[in-house]
Amino acid sequence: MYKTGRLLLFVLGIISFSLFSCHSNKSSEESQSGSATFKTPASIASFDADSAYVFVQKQVDFGPRIPNTPAHAQCAAWLIAKMKSYCDSVTIQRTKVSTHGNTYDCINIIGHFNPGNTTRILVLAHWDTRPFADAVPATAHEHFDGADDGGSGVADILEIARQLHIKKTTIGVDLFLTDVEDAGINGDDNSWGLGTQYWANQAKASGYHAQYGILLDMVGGKGSHFYREGFTKQFAGPQSLMVWNMGNSIGHSDYFRYNDLGGVEITDDHSFVNQIAGIPTMDIIALQGNGDFMPWHHTVNDNMKIIDKNTLKAVGQTVLQVLYDNPSY
Ligand SMILES: [Zn+2]
């Protein structure tokens, strides 16, 4: 994924500093409207962070899951087996996708619960690893583990699948592990999310519909915070506010924050679910308060050392609770 909107952020930053320099917490009050009627659930979902952590470690142990490598193929086989063991049914899409002269084997894995139910929620995360640690020029040709970028979101989805297998939801749920998200080039929107673009075109053609989608990307890092970036607010405003409110109501207010990032937009898998499939989809993605990615993003430091069970749990439990309760928004 990559970020745009820095200039706007800079301009808005100057304006907001001028207007609100005496009220530095002003933005934290933004967009909590409706939360007054939001009730804490009677029973809290039992997301197991230890299990999720093991799922991150297992992916990392395969090596970087870079498309066209043995580690990628081996991890795909493991993910398919895990999803088949938990989900009511599993769809696998195998195709080839290309960008900037490179062609990649692409394996999308979609697990379904209650497949006959027309009321559905989509949860997705990419499982591929970016082929290069190019956030730092000196390591632009090195690989990295992708523990947070890719690994954490997939781990939370696997643990959600494990829990849904134990205790069913009333609604239908689709858990989508997307491939070849992270081989893109900054500035070229369509070079990102290649597996999701393929899926979204198929979904649109087949008439698939979900109420909304929740993308998990970088949801396991120490000290992570989650702010609603521009596309999330634009395409899934009420839905994402409901999810943020849920996170706050079950005790994760330090993670799910309401501060305005001022024009920062993240091009990620949710962009294509929104724009191609027409399903309102949010991105739960770790960002710093100034809109920057976490320091380990696309660097060799994205490894198990920065993975925190508390972060995995805050996001996983919130999403699981949403799936069980299906709150209005
Ligand atoms: Zn990435």
Boltz pocket constraint, residues with backbone or C-beta under 6 A from the ligand:
constraints:
  - pocket:
      binder: B
      contacts: [[A, 1], [A, 130], [A, 149], [A, 182], [A, 298]]
      max_distance: 6.0
